[in-house]
Amino acid sequence: MDGAPSNAPLGFPELWESLARARMDIAELKGMVKMHFADGAHHTPPCATASGLQKTLHAAMGAAIISLLSAVGTLVFEIVKGMH
């Protein structure tokens, strides 16, 4: 690098380069997922990228369900507490 500390804020060229790289990664992942699920064939075993994405989605879904149950439990608790 140019001697700048690693925690220095990014300048505009670095920021745009990072943004472009992130957009390319997202586009590549979107294309791979579309290709994987568009052909209608069930891949056994699934490719590593699809398998990793599936695990991530399952973990996110589990966290969302736990959060939703917590919110519903809190709501019920507040309603019951308000009735007394």
N, CA, C and O atoms as a GROMACS GRO file, in nm:
protein
  336
    1MET      N    1   0.084  -0.118   0.000
    1MET     CA    2   0.000   0.000   0.000
    1MET      C    3   0.088   0.123   0.000
    1MET      O    4   0.209   0.113  -0.020
    2ASP      N    5   0.031   0.237   0.021
    2ASP     CA    6   0.105   0.362   0.016
    2ASP      C    7   0.147   0.411   0.153
    2ASP      O    8   0.176   0.529   0.170
    3GLY      N    9   0.152   0.322   0.251
    3GLY     CA   10   0.195   0.360   0.384
    3GLY      C   11   0.084   0.408   0.475
    3GLY      O   12   0.110   0.442   0.590
    4ALA      N   13  -0.039   0.411   0.426
    4ALA     CA   14  -0.152   0.455   0.509
    4ALA      C   15  -0.185   0.345   0.609
    4ALA      O   16  -0.172   0.226   0.577
    5PRO      N   17  -0.227   0.381   0.728
    5PRO     CA   18  -0.265   0.277   0.825
    5PRO      C   19  -0.383   0.196   0.773
    5PRO      O   20  -0.466   0.245   0.696
    6SER      N   21  -0.390   0.070   0.816
    6SER     CA   22  -0.494  -0.019   0.765
    6SER      C   23  -0.634   0.021   0.810
    6SER      O   24  -0.732  -0.018   0.748
    7ASN      N   25  -0.644   0.099   0.917
    7ASN     CA   26  -0.776   0.141   0.964
    7ASN      C   27  -0.814   0.280   0.913
    7ASN      O   28  -0.913   0.337   0.959
    8ALA      N   29  -0.736   0.334   0.820
    8ALA     CA   30  -0.767   0.465   0.762
    8ALA      C   31  -0.893   0.453   0.677
    8ALA      O   32  -0.916   0.348   0.616
    9PRO      N   33  -0.974   0.558   0.671
    9PRO     CA   34  -1.095   0.551   0.589
    9PRO      C   35  -1.059   0.537   0.442
    9PRO      O   36  -0.956   0.586   0.395
   10LEU      N   37  -1.146   0.468   0.371
   10LEU     CA   38  -1.123   0.447   0.228
   10LEU      C   39  -1.143   0.576   0.151
   10LEU      O   40  -1.233   0.655   0.183
   11GLY      N   41  -1.060   0.597   0.051
   11GLY     CA   42  -1.080   0.710  -0.039
   11GLY      C   43  -1.181   0.671  -0.146
   11GLY      O   44  -1.225   0.556  -0.152
   12PHE      N   45  -1.216   0.765  -0.229
   12PHE     CA   46  -1.315   0.737  -0.333
   12PHE      C   47  -1.271   0.627  -0.430
   12PHE      O   48  -1.353   0.541  -0.461
   13PRO      N   49  -1.147   0.624  -0.479
   13PRO     CA   50  -1.109   0.515  -0.570
   13PRO      C   51  -1.122   0.377  -0.504
   13PRO      O   52  -1.172   0.283  -0.566
   14GLU      N   53  -1.076   0.365  -0.380
   14GLU     CA   54  -1.085   0.237  -0.312
   14GLU      C   55  -1.230   0.198  -0.285
   14GLU      O   56  -1.268   0.082  -0.296
   15LEU      N   57  -1.311   0.299  -0.248
   15LEU     CA   58  -1.452   0.274  -0.221
   15LEU      C   59  -1.523   0.224  -0.345
   15LEU      O   60  -1.598   0.126  -0.339
   16TRP      N   61  -1.500   0.289  -0.459
   16TRP     CA   62  -1.566   0.247  -0.583
   16TRP      C   63  -1.515   0.111  -0.628
   16TRP      O   64  -1.591   0.031  -0.683
   17GLU      N   65  -1.386   0.083  -0.605
   17GLU     CA   66  -1.332  -0.048  -0.641
   17GLU      C   67  -1.396  -0.157  -0.556
   17GLU      O   68  -1.432  -0.263  -0.607
   18SER      N   69  -1.411  -0.131  -0.426
   18SER     CA   70  -1.476  -0.228  -0.338
   18SER      C   71  -1.622  -0.248  -0.376
   18SER      O   72  -1.672  -0.360  -0.374
   19LEU      N   73  -1.690  -0.140  -0.409
   19LEU     CA   74  -1.830  -0.148  -0.450
   19LEU      C   75  -1.844  -0.229  -0.579
   19LEU      O   76  -1.933  -0.313  -0.591
   20ALA      N   77  -1.757  -0.203  -0.676
   20ALA     CA   78  -1.762  -0.276  -0.803
   20ALA      C   79  -1.734  -0.425  -0.780
   20ALA      O   80  -1.799  -0.510  -0.841
   21ARG      N   81  -1.638  -0.455  -0.694
   21ARG     CA   82  -1.606  -0.595  -0.665
   21ARG      C   83  -1.724  -0.664  -0.596
   21ARG      O   84  -1.755  -0.779  -0.628
   22ALA      N   85  -1.790  -0.595  -0.503
   22ALA     CA   86  -1.907  -0.652  -0.435
   22ALA      C   87  -2.021  -0.675  -0.534
   22ALA      O   88  -2.089  -0.778  -0.527
   23ARG      N   89  -2.042  -0.581  -0.625
   23ARG     CA   90  -2.149  -0.597  -0.725
   23ARG      C   91  -2.120  -0.717  -0.815
   23ARG      O   92  -2.211  -0.792  -0.850
   24MET      N   93  -1.993  -0.735  -0.853
   24MET     CA   94  -1.957  -0.849  -0.938
   24MET      C   95  -1.977  -0.980  -0.862
   24MET      O   96  -2.026  -1.078  -0.920
   25ASP      N   97  -1.940  -0.984  -0.735
   25ASP     CA   98  -1.960  -1.105  -0.655
   25ASP      C   99  -2.108  -1.139  -0.643
   25ASP      O  100  -2.146  -1.255  -0.654
   26ILE      N  101  -2.191  -1.037  -0.619
   26ILE     CA  102  -2.336  -1.059  -0.608
   26ILE      C  103  -2.393  -1.106  -0.741
   26ILE      O  104  -2.475  -1.198  -0.744
   27ALA      N  105  -2.350  -1.045  -0.851
   27ALA     CA  106  -2.398  -1.086  -0.983
   27ALA      C  107  -2.356  -1.230  -1.014
   27ALA      O  108  -2.434  -1.307  -1.071
   28GLU      N  109  -2.233  -1.266  -0.976
   28GLU     CA  110  -2.186  -1.402  -1.000
   28GLU      C  111  -2.267  -1.502  -0.919
   28GLU      O  112  -2.307  -1.606  -0.970
   29LEU      N  113  -2.292  -1.471  -0.793
   29LEU     CA  114  -2.370  -1.559  -0.708
   29LEU      C  115  -2.513  -1.571  -0.760
   29LEU      O  116  -2.570  -1.680  -0.761
   30LYS      N  117  -2.572  -1.459  -0.803
   30LYS     CA  118  -2.708  -1.461  -0.857
   30LYS      C  119  -2.714  -1.549  -0.982
   30LYS      O  120  -2.807  -1.627  -0.998
   31GLY      N  121  -2.615  -1.536  -1.069
   31GLY     CA  122  -2.610  -1.617  -1.190
   31GLY      C  123  -2.595  -1.765  -1.158
   31GLY      O  124  -2.659  -1.849  -1.222
   32MET      N  125  -2.510  -1.797  -1.061
   32MET     CA  126  -2.490  -1.937  -1.025
   32MET      C  127  -2.617  -1.997  -0.965
   32MET      O  128  -2.653  -2.110  -0.996
   33VAL      N  129  -2.684  -1.921  -0.880
   33VAL     CA  130  -2.808  -1.971  -0.819
   33VAL      C  131  -2.915  -1.988  -0.925
   33VAL      O  132  -2.986  -2.088  -0.927
   34LYS      N  133  -2.927  -1.889  -1.015
   34LYS     CA  134  -3.028  -1.898  -1.122
   34LYS      C  135  -3.001  -2.019  -1.210
   34LYS      O  136  -3.093  -2.093  -1.244
   35MET      N  137  -2.874  -2.039  -1.249
   35MET     CA  138  -2.839  -2.152  -1.334
   35MET      C  139  -2.865  -2.284  -1.260
   35MET      O  140  -2.912  -2.380  -1.320
   36HIS      N  141  -2.834  -2.287  -1.132
   36HIS     CA  142  -2.848  -2.410  -1.056
   36HIS      C  143  -2.994  -2.453  -1.044
   36HIS      O  144  -3.025  -2.572  -1.054
   37PHE      N  145  -3.083  -2.357  -1.022
   37PHE     CA  146  -3.223  -2.391  -1.000
   37PHE      C  147  -3.308  -2.382  -1.126
   37PHE      O  148  -3.421  -2.432  -1.126
   38ALA      N  149  -3.259  -2.320  -1.232
   38ALA     CA  150  -3.340  -2.301  -1.352
   38ALA      C  151  -3.348  -2.427  -1.438
   38ALA      O  152  -3.445  -2.444  -1.512
   39ASP      N  153  -3.249  -2.515  -1.431
   39ASP     CA  154  -3.250  -2.630  -1.521
   39ASP      C  155  -3.350  -2.737  -1.479
   39ASP      O  156  -3.375  -2.830  -1.556
   40GLY      N  157  -3.406  -2.728  -1.361
   40GLY     CA  158  -3.509  -2.821  -1.318
   40GLY      C  159  -3.456  -2.955  -1.272
   40GLY      O  160  -3.534  -3.038  -1.223
   41ALA      N  161  -3.327  -2.979  -1.285
   41ALA     CA  162  -3.270  -3.106  -1.241
   41ALA      C  163  -3.225  -3.093  -1.097
   41ALA      O  164  -3.174  -2.989  -1.055
   42HIS      N  165  -3.244  -3.199  -1.023
   42HIS     CA  166  -3.199  -3.199  -0.883
   42HIS      C  167  -3.055  -3.247  -0.881
   42HIS      O  168  -3.027  -3.360  -0.922
   43HIS      N  169  -2.965  -3.163  -0.835
   43HIS     CA  170  -2.824  -3.198  -0.833
   43HIS      C  171  -2.792  -3.274  -0.705
   43HIS      O  172  -2.819  -3.225  -0.595
   44THR      N  173  -2.735  -3.392  -0.719
   44THR     CA  174  -2.696  -3.471  -0.604
   44THR      C  175  -2.552  -3.513  -0.621
   44THR      O  176  -2.523  -3.583  -0.718
   45PRO      N  177  -2.462  -3.478  -0.536
   45PRO     CA  178  -2.476  -3.380  -0.429
   45PRO      C  179  -2.478  -3.240  -0.487
   45PRO      O  180  -2.428  -3.218  -0.597
   46PRO      N  181  -2.534  -3.145  -0.415
   46PRO     CA  182  -2.537  -3.008  -0.468
   46PRO      C  183  -2.396  -2.950  -0.473
   46PRO      O  184  -2.309  -2.989  -0.396
   47CYS      N  185  -2.376  -2.857  -0.565
   47CYS     CA  186  -2.244  -2.794  -0.574
   47CYS      C  187  -2.216  -2.719  -0.444
   47CYS      O  188  -2.308  -2.686  -0.369
   48ALA      N  189  -2.089  -2.695  -0.418
   48ALA     CA  190  -2.048  -2.636  -0.290
   48ALA      C  191  -2.112  -2.500  -0.267
   48ALA      O  192  -2.151  -2.468  -0.155
   49THR      N  193  -2.122  -2.419  -0.372
   49THR     CA  194  -2.180  -2.286  -0.356
   49THR      C  195  -2.328  -2.294  -0.319
   49THR      O  196  -2.374  -2.224  -0.229
   50ALA      N  197  -2.402  -2.380  -0.388
   50ALA     CA  198  -2.544  -2.396  -0.357
   50ALA      C  199  -2.563  -2.455  -0.218
   50ALA      O  200  -2.655  -2.416  -0.145
   51SER      N  201  -2.478  -2.548  -0.182
   51SER     CA  202  -2.487  -2.608  -0.049
   51SER      C  203  -2.459  -2.505   0.060
   51SER      O  204  -2.529  -2.500   0.161
   52GLY      N  205  -2.357  -2.422   0.040
   52GLY     CA  206  -2.326  -2.316   0.136
   52GLY      C  207  -2.438  -2.214   0.146
   52GLY      O  208  -2.472  -2.170   0.256
   53LEU      N  209  -2.494  -2.177   0.031
   53LEU     CA  210  -2.605  -2.083   0.030
   53LEU      C  211  -2.726  -2.142   0.102
   53LEU      O  212  -2.795  -2.072   0.176
   54GLN      N  213  -2.751  -2.270   0.079
   54GLN     CA  214  -2.864  -2.336   0.144
   54GLN      C  215  -2.846  -2.337   0.296
   54GLN      O  216  -2.941  -2.311   0.370
   55LYS      N  217  -2.725  -2.367   0.343
   55LYS     CA  218  -2.698  -2.366   0.487
   55LYS      C  219  -2.717  -2.227   0.546
   55LYS      O  220  -2.772  -2.211   0.654
   56THR      N  221  -2.669  -2.126   0.473
   56THR     CA  222  -2.684  -1.988   0.520
   56THR      C  223  -2.830  -1.949   0.528
   56THR      O  224  -2.873  -1.887   0.626
   57LEU      N  225  -2.908  -1.984   0.426
   57LEU     CA  226  -3.050  -1.952   0.426
   57LEU      C  227  -3.124  -2.025   0.538
   57LEU      O  228  -3.213  -1.968   0.602
   58HIS      N  229  -3.087  -2.150   0.563
   58HIS     CA  230  -3.150  -2.224   0.672
   58HIS      C  231  -3.118  -2.161   0.807
   58HIS      O  232  -3.206  -2.150   0.893
   59ALA      N  233  -2.993  -2.119   0.826
   59ALA     CA  234  -2.955  -2.054   0.952
   59ALA      C  235  -3.029  -1.922   0.968
   59ALA      O  236  -3.076  -1.890   1.078
   60ALA      N  237  -3.040  -1.845   0.860
   60ALA     CA  238  -3.111  -1.717   0.866
   60ALA      C  239  -3.259  -1.739   0.894
   60ALA      O  240  -3.320  -1.664   0.971
   61MET      N  241  -3.317  -1.840   0.833
   61MET     CA  242  -3.458  -1.870   0.856
   61MET      C  243  -3.481  -1.914   1.000
   61MET      O  244  -3.579  -1.873   1.062
   62GLY      N  245  -3.392  -1.994   1.054
   62GLY     CA  246  -3.403  -2.036   1.194
   62GLY      C  247  -3.395  -1.918   1.288
   62GLY      O  248  -3.472  -1.908   1.383
   63ALA      N  249  -3.301  -1.827   1.261
   63ALA     CA  250  -3.288  -1.707   1.345
   63ALA      C  251  -3.412  -1.620   1.335
   63ALA      O  252  -3.457  -1.563   1.435
   64ALA      N  253  -3.469  -1.609   1.215
   64ALA     CA  254  -3.590  -1.528   1.197
   64ALA      C  255  -3.708  -1.589   1.272
   64ALA      O  256  -3.788  -1.517   1.332
   65ILE      N  257  -3.719  -1.721   1.267
   65ILE     CA  258  -3.830  -1.787   1.337
   65ILE      C  259  -3.816  -1.771   1.488
   65ILE      O  260  -3.915  -1.744   1.557
   66ILE      N  261  -3.694  -1.786   1.539
   66ILE     CA  262  -3.671  -1.768   1.683
   66ILE      C  263  -3.704  -1.624   1.724
   66ILE      O  264  -3.766  -1.602   1.828
   67SER      N  265  -3.664  -1.529   1.642
   67SER     CA  266  -3.693  -1.388   1.671
   67SER      C  267  -3.844  -1.362   1.670
   67SER      O  268  -3.895  -1.291   1.756
   68LEU      N  269  -3.913  -1.420   1.573
   68LEU     CA  270  -4.058  -1.403   1.565
   68LEU      C  271  -4.127  -1.465   1.687
   68LEU      O  272  -4.219  -1.405   1.743
   69LEU      N  273  -4.083  -1.583   1.727
   69LEU     CA  274  -4.141  -1.646   1.846
   69LEU      C  275  -4.116  -1.563   1.971
   69LEU      O  276  -4.202  -1.551   2.057
   70SER      N  277  -3.998  -1.505   1.979
   70SER     CA  278  -3.966  -1.418   2.093
   70SER      C  279  -4.057  -1.296   2.095
   70SER      O  280  -4.106  -1.256   2.200
   71ALA      N  281  -4.078  -1.236   1.978
   71ALA     CA  282  -4.165  -1.118   1.970
   71ALA      C  283  -4.308  -1.153   2.008
   71ALA      O  284  -4.373  -1.078   2.080
   72VAL      N  285  -4.358  -1.266   1.960
   72VAL     CA  286  -4.495  -1.309   1.993
   72VAL      C  287  -4.505  -1.337   2.143
   72VAL      O  288  -4.603  -1.299   2.206
   73GLY      N  289  -4.404  -1.404   2.199
   73GLY     CA  290  -4.404  -1.432   2.343
   73GLY      C  291  -4.405  -1.305   2.425
   73GLY      O  292  -4.476  -1.295   2.525
   74THR      N  293  -4.325  -1.207   2.384
   74THR     CA  294  -4.322  -1.078   2.455
   74THR      C  295  -4.456  -1.008   2.445
   74THR      O  296  -4.503  -0.950   2.543
   75LEU      N  297  -4.519  -1.012   2.328
   75LEU     CA  298  -4.650  -0.950   2.309
   75LEU      C  299  -4.754  -1.015   2.399
   75LEU      O  300  -4.832  -0.946   2.465
   76VAL      N  301  -4.756  -1.148   2.402
   76VAL     CA  302  -4.852  -1.220   2.487
   76VAL      C  303  -4.826  -1.186   2.634
   76VAL      O  304  -4.920  -1.164   2.710
   77PHE      N  305  -4.699  -1.183   2.673
   77PHE     CA  306  -4.664  -1.150   2.811
   77PHE      C  307  -4.715  -1.011   2.848
   77PHE      O  308  -4.770  -0.991   2.956
   78GLU      N  309  -4.696  -0.914   2.760
   78GLU     CA  310  -4.740  -0.777   2.788
   78GLU      C  311  -4.893  -0.769   2.795
   78GLU      O  312  -4.946  -0.694   2.877
   79ILE      N  313  -4.962  -0.844   2.710
   79ILE     CA  314  -5.109  -0.844   2.713
   79ILE      C  315  -5.159  -0.904   2.844
   79ILE      O  316  -5.248  -0.848   2.909
   80VAL      N  317  -5.101  -1.017   2.884
   80VAL     CA  318  -5.142  -1.082   3.009
   80VAL      C  319  -5.109  -0.993   3.127
   80VAL      O  320  -5.189  -0.981   3.220
   81LYS      N  321  -4.992  -0.930   3.126
   81LYS     CA  322  -4.952  -0.840   3.235
   81LYS      C  323  -5.046  -0.720   3.243
   81LYS      O  324  -5.076  -0.672   3.352
   82GLY      N  325  -5.093  -0.671   3.129
   82GLY     CA  326  -5.184  -0.557   3.126
   82GLY      C  327  -5.323  -0.591   3.176
   82GLY      O  328  -5.395  -0.501   3.220
   83MET      N  329  -5.363  -0.718   3.170
   83MET     CA  330  -5.496  -0.759   3.215
   83MET      C  331  -5.504  -0.768   3.366
   83MET      O  332  -5.614  -0.768   3.421
   84HIS      N  333  -5.393  -0.778   3.434
   84HIS     CA  334  -5.394  -0.793   3.580
   84HIS      C  335  -5.392  -0.662   3.648
   84HIS      O  336  -5.392  -0.656   3.771
   0.00000   0.00000   0.00000
